[in-house]
Amino acid sequence: MISEKDIAGMEPFEKKVWLSSPTMHGEELEYVTKAYKTNWMSTVGENINEIEKNVAAYVGCRYAVALSAGTAALHLAIRLAGEKLYGLPRTNEGTLRGHRVFCSDMTFDATVNPIAYENGEAVFIDTERDTWNMDPAALEKAFELYPDVRLIDIAHLYGTPGKIDEIRQIARAHHALIIEDAAESFGATYKGQETGSFGDCNAISFNGNKIITGSAGGMFLTDSKEDADRIRKWSTQSREDAPWYQHEEMGYNYRMSNVIAGVVRGQLPHLEEHIAQKRAIYERYREGFADLPVTMNPYDAENSVPNFWLSCLLIDRSAMCRQVRGEQEPLYLAEHGKSCPTEILDAISSINAEGRPIWKPMHLQPMYRMNPFITARGNGRAQSNAYIDEGRAVDVGADIFQRGLCLPSDNKMEPWQQDRIIEIVHRCFA
């Protein structure tokens, strides 16, 4: 339990320590300035061409299409998959038209919302403990309940690859396509292969807090020239090859600008450096918390190398003080020798550092509470959303959300600053 006296005895950082902020190097400004001086400020130019070529080469796919956001990449991936599976929409009601899609449950809603954009229904698949990603056992159960589903939308949480081989095997057995949301995992590998190359359609993000940033932006990745051309056309308002503005299908203003591409271009050479810095932060936390009743966000060290985008902490169930969360506000009762995410996040904030709760699972979000939710033990709704049964987690994602938090993971954080954060977490359990 941490008291006001404990907090008062630790001076706040003069400059805020962020969860994950952009790390700039200088080359970014050179490429942005070049775009300015040559007047290529719109959605065409050398910077866009170069990052498409370089990202495709890094990930190991044949084609990349630079877009305005990772969400735009996911939307067009979902639209394309729906078209492949169900044909062209007769009107503009969306390519999914009421079809279901199996989705990662513990993720940011950008993974899921594009399904609604295309008039589909998300079916949320519970999380497994080994990597905090989609549970293959729950996915197999979902196909037993909904055998007609033909699309899986998976995310790699906090830069950690999921159980890709198992998920792909299930997808093949059920003739399903995979959308791979690698927005958080650019640079992470599974069995030596880059994430963003495993799905039938793939997306990464260059949002301001990602490991490589353009301030905004994202990318669609594929081995299919036909698919890349389709996405490129849709992203530029679906203009036809005519001397006037001819439009025969729905289009979007989703292309990345050459200015943002300049920032990404300057960032790309530093990806491995950023990953090494993020890994050092993760390891320093792991060592610093070795004597506490907590664990770090896990990964499969035998098969995968995360990019360690965010370092997260999970409190042992026996060391949790009582905590409840409303829709927007949490409450907890402090107890000696115990703590909870709310107390730790408040303590971190008190010294001018930024943490965050774990992503709230999608099936607990008000806008998606009526959607199906599948656990490894069956339909999660039949469990009345209870997430503990005889000491075992029924709803793994809700359990991790209840006991987990994201720690300050900014790669500009100094070791002494991280040591102070480690110290204040210790005080929470004192």
Long-range contacts (C-beta under 8 A, 24 or more apart in sequence): 1-321, 1-334, 1-335, 1-336, 1-337, 1-338, 1-339, 1-343, 1-428, 1-430, 2-334, 2-339, 2-343, 2-347, 2-424, 2-427, 2-428, 2-430, 6-424, 6-427, 6-430, 7-347, 7-350, 7-351, 7-424, 10-350, 10-351, 10-420, 10-423, 10-424, 10-427, 11-351, 12-350, 12-351, 12-352, 13-351, 13-352, 13-353, 13-417, 13-420, 14-352, 15-352, 16-352, 16-353, 16-354, 17-352, 17-353, 17-354, 17-408, 17-410, 17-413, 17-417, 17-421, 18-353, 18-354, 18-408, 18-410, 19-209, 19-310, 19-354, 19-355, 19-356, 19-406, 19-408, 19-409, 19-410, 20-209, 20-210, 20-211, 20-309, 20-310, 20-409, 20-410, 20-411, 21-208, 21-209, 21-410, 21-412, 22-208, 22-209, 22-213, 22-215, 23-270, 23-274, 23-410, 23-411, 23-412, 24-266, 24-267, 25-266, 25-267, 25-270, 26-266, 27-265, 27-266, 27-267, 27-269, 28-262, 28-263, 28-265, 28-266, 28-267, 29-266, 30-266, 31-261, 31-262, 31-263, 31-265, 31-266, 32-259, 32-262, 32-263, 32-266, 34-262, 35-258, 35-259, 35-261, 35-262, 36-259, 40-258, 41-257, 41-258, 41-259, 42-257, 42-258, 43-236, 43-255, 43-256, 43-257, 43-258, 44-258, 45-258, 45-261, 46-258, 47-258, 47-259, 47-261, 47-262, 47-264, 47-265, 48-256, 48-258, 48-261, 50-261, 50-265, 51-219, 51-261, 51-264, 51-265, 51-268, 52-219, 54-265, 54-268, 55-204, 55-219, 55-221, 55-268, 56-221, 58-194, 58-268, 58-271, 59-194, 59-196, 59-197, 59-202, 59-204, 59-221, 60-193, 60-194, 60-197, 61-196, 61-197, 61-202, 61-221, 61-222, 61-223, 62-222, 62-223, 62-224, 62-225, 62-228, 63-221, 63-222, 63-223, 63-224, 63-225, 63-227, 63-228, 64-219, 64-220, 64-221, 64-222, 64-228, 65-219, 65-220, 65-222, 65-228, 65-231, 65-232, 65-235, 66-217, 66-218, 66-219, 66-255, 66-256, 66-261, 66-264, 67-217, 67-218, 67-219, 67-220, 67-231, 67-235, 67-254, 67-255, 67-256, 68-216, 68-217, 68-218, 68-235, 68-253, 68-254, 68-255, 68-256, 68-257, 69-205, 69-207, 69-216, 69-217, 69-218, 69-254, 70-110, 70-181, 70-183, 70-203, 70-204, 70-205, 70-206, 70-207, 70-217, 70-218, 70-219, 71-110, 71-113, 71-114, 71-205, 71-218, 72-218, 72-235, 72-252, 72-254, 73-203, 73-204, 73-205, 73-218, 73-219, 73-220, 74-110, 74-111, 74-114, 74-153, 74-179, 74-181, 74-183, 74-203, 74-218, 75-114, 75-117, 75-118, 75-252, 75-254, 76-220, 76-231, 76-234, 76-235, 76-252, 76-254, 77-114, 77-179, 77-199, 77-201, 77-202, 77-203, 77-220, 77-231, 78-114, 78-115, 78-117, 78-118, 78-120, 78-151, 78-153, 78-179, 79-114, 79-117, 79-118, 79-234, 80-201, 80-227, 80-230, 80-231, 81-151, 81-177, 81-179, 81-200, 81-201, 82-118, 82-120, 82-151, 84-177, 85-150, 85-151, 85-177, 88-249, 92-250, 93-119, 94-118, 94-119, 94-120, 96-120, 96-121, 96-151, 99-149, 99-150, 99-151, 100-146, 100-148, 100-149, 100-372, 101-149, 101-151, 101-152, 101-153, 102-139, 102-142, 102-143, 102-146, 102-149, 102-151, 102-152, 102-153, 102-176, 102-374, 103-152, 103-153, 103-154, 103-362, 104-133, 104-134, 104-153, 104-154, 104-155, 104-157, 104-162, 104-181, 104-362, 105-134, 105-361, 105-362, 105-363, 105-373, 105-397, 106-132, 106-133, 106-157, 106-358, 106-359, 106-361, 106-362, 106-397, 106-400, 106-401, 107-155, 107-157, 107-181, 107-359, 107-362, 108-155, 108-183, 108-359, 109-362, 109-365, 110-183, 111-153, 111-155, 111-181, 111-183, 112-153, 112-362, 112-368, 115-153, 120-151, 121-371, 121-372, 122-153, 122-362, 122-368, 122-371, 123-149, 123-371, 123-372, 123-373, 123-374, 124-361, 124-362, 124-363, 124-368, 124-371, 124-372, 124-373, 124-374, 124-380, 125-374, 126-373, 126-374, 126-375, 126-376, 126-380, 126-395, 126-396, 126-397, 127-361, 127-396, 127-397, 127-400, 128-163, 128-376, 128-396, 129-298, 129-393, 129-396, 129-400, 130-163, 130-298, 130-300, 131-157, 131-160, 131-161, 131-162, 131-163, 131-298, 131-299, 131-300, 131-304, 132-157, 132-158, 132-160, 132-297, 132-298, 132-400, 133-157, 133-160, 133-161, 133-162, 133-163, 134-162, 134-163, 134-167, 135-375, 135-376, 135-396, 136-163, 136-166, 136-167, 136-170, 137-376, 138-374, 138-375, 138-376, 139-167, 139-170, 139-374, 140-170, 141-374, 141-375, 141-376, 141-377, 141-378, 142-374, 143-170, 143-174, 145-372, 145-374, 145-379, 146-372, 147-174, 149-174, 149-176, 150-174, 150-175, 150-176, 150-177, 151-176, 151-177, 151-178, 151-179, 152-176, 152-177, 152-178, 152-179, 153-178, 153-179, 153-181, 154-178, 154-179, 154-180, 154-181, 154-199, 155-181, 155-182, 155-183, 155-184, 156-180, 156-181, 156-182, 156-184, 156-185, 156-188, 156-195, 157-184, 157-297, 157-359, 158-184, 158-297, 158-306, 158-309, 158-310, 158-312, 158-406, 159-184, 159-185, 159-187, 159-188, 159-211, 159-278, 159-306, 159-307, 159-308, 159-309, 159-310, 160-185, 160-188, 160-297, 160-298, 160-299, 160-304, 160-306, 161-185, 161-188, 161-189, 161-190, 161-195, 161-299, 161-300, 161-303, 161-304, 161-306, 163-300, 164-190, 164-191, 164-198, 165-190, 165-191, 168-198, 177-201, 179-203, 183-207, 183-210, 183-218, 184-210, 184-309, 184-310, 185-306, 185-307, 185-309, 186-210, 186-211, 186-212, 186-271, 186-307, 187-211, 187-212, 187-271, 187-272, 187-274, 187-275, 187-307, 188-304, 188-305, 188-306, 188-307, 189-304, 189-305, 190-303, 190-304, 191-303, 191-304, 196-221, 197-221, 201-227, 206-260, 206-263, 206-264, 206-267, 210-309, 211-271, 211-274, 211-275, 211-278, 211-307, 211-309, 212-264, 212-267, 212-268, 212-270, 212-271, 212-274, 213-263, 213-264, 213-267, 214-256, 214-260, 214-261, 214-263, 214-264, 214-267, 215-260, 215-263, 216-260, 217-256, 217-260, 217-261, 217-264, 218-256, 274-307, 274-411, 275-307, 275-308, 277-411, 278-307, 278-308, 278-309, 278-311, 278-409, 278-411, 279-306, 279-308, 281-308, 281-311, 281-409, 281-411, 281-413, 281-418, 282-308, 282-311, 282-409, 284-415, 284-418, 284-422, 285-311, 285-313, 285-407, 285-418, 285-422, 288-418, 288-419, 288-422, 289-313, 289-422, 289-425, 292-319, 292-425, 292-426, 292-429, 293-318, 293-319, 293-429, 294-319, 297-404, 308-409, 309-409, 310-406, 310-407, 310-409, 311-406, 311-407, 311-409, 312-358, 312-404, 312-405, 312-406, 312-407, 313-344, 313-404, 313-405, 313-407, 313-425, 314-400, 314-403, 314-404, 315-339, 315-340, 315-341, 315-403, 315-404, 316-403, 317-403, 319-429, 320-402, 320-403, 323-402, 325-402, 327-366, 336-430, 337-429, 337-430, 338-429, 339-425, 339-428, 339-429, 340-403, 341-402, 341-403, 341-404, 341-405, 343-428, 344-405, 344-425, 344-428, 345-405, 347-424, 347-425, 347-427, 347-428, 348-407, 348-408, 348-421, 348-424, 348-425, 350-424, 351-420, 351-421, 351-424, 353-408, 353-417, 353-421, 354-408, 355-405, 355-406, 355-407, 355-408, 356-405, 356-406, 357-401, 357-404, 357-405, 357-406, 358-400, 358-401, 358-404, 358-405, 358-406, 359-401, 360-401, 361-395, 361-397, 361-398, 361-401, 363-397, 364-398, 364-401
